[in-house]
């Protein structure tokens, strides 16, 4: 599901694959040739999330950036299945 949150809608490059059961919410940008797999949550509700080109976010992962921390940005990376990735403080 692709959801707008507080006026910010995810921007997903047309070459990306986003599984139907993935949730991409808010201030999120996903670069070219990247993929977001099944049951993954990418939540740009507090800070922005930038997933660069050629990045693979595997099944059941969670990416978010809580209050008072940094922001998440990457290129050419792969997450492990069921990973939780939080931006560094």
C-alpha positions in Angstrom: 0.0 0.0 0.0 1.3 3.4 -0.9 0.0 6.1 1.5 0.2 9.9 1.7 0.9 11.1 5.3 0.6 14.7 6.4 0.6 16.0 2.8 3.7 13.9 1.7 3.3 11.1 -0.7 6.0 8.5 -1.5 7.9 9.0 -4.8 8.7 5.7 -6.4 10.8 5.4 -9.6 8.9 3.6 -12.4 11.7 0.9 -12.6 11.1 -0.1 -8.9 9.4 -3.2 -7.7 7.1 -2.8 -4.6 5.3 -5.9 -3.5 1.5 -5.5 -3.0 1.8 -6.4 0.7 4.5 -3.8 1.3 3.6 -0.5 3.0 5.3 2.7 1.9 4.1 5.7 3.8 4.9 9.5 3.8 8.1 11.3 3.0 9.8 8.4 1.1 11.8 8.4 -2.1 12.8 5.1 -3.8 15.4 5.3 -6.5 15.7 3.5 -9.8 16.0 -0.3 -10.0 15.3 -0.8 -6.3 12.9 -3.3 -4.7 10.7 -3.4 -1.6 9.6 -7.0 -0.9 6.6 -8.6 0.8 5.3 -7.4 4.2 7.9 -4.6 4.4 7.1 -1.3 6.0 8.9 1.9 4.9 7.7 4.7 7.2 8.6 8.3 6.4 6.2 9.8 9.0 8.6 11.6 11.3 11.7 12.1 9.1 12.4 11.4 5.5 13.5 8.0 4.1 15.6 7.9 1.0 16.2 4.5 -0.6 18.7 5.0 -3.4 19.1 3.2 -6.7 19.9 -0.5 -6.9 18.8 -1.1 -3.3 17.0 -4.3 -2.2 14.8 -4.1 1.0 13.9 -7.8 1.7 10.8 -9.4 3.1 9.3 -8.3 6.4 11.8 -5.5 6.9 11.0 -2.2 8.7 12.6 1.1 7.9 11.8 4.2 9.9 13.4 7.2 11.6 12.1 8.1 15.0 11.9 11.6 16.6 15.1 13.3 17.4 17.3 11.1 15.2 19.0 11.3 11.9 17.5 10.4 8.6 17.8 7.2 6.5 19.5 7.3 3.1 21.2 4.6 1.1 22.4 3.5 -2.4 23.2 0.0 -3.8 22.5 -1.9 -0.6 20.5 -5.0 0.5 18.7 -5.6 3.8 18.3 -9.0 5.3 14.9 -10.6 5.6 13.0 -9.4 8.7 15.4 -6.5 9.3 14.6 -3.4 11.4 16.5 -0.4 10.2 16.4 2.8 12.3 18.2 6.0 11.4 21.3 6.7 13.6 21.1 9.3 16.3 
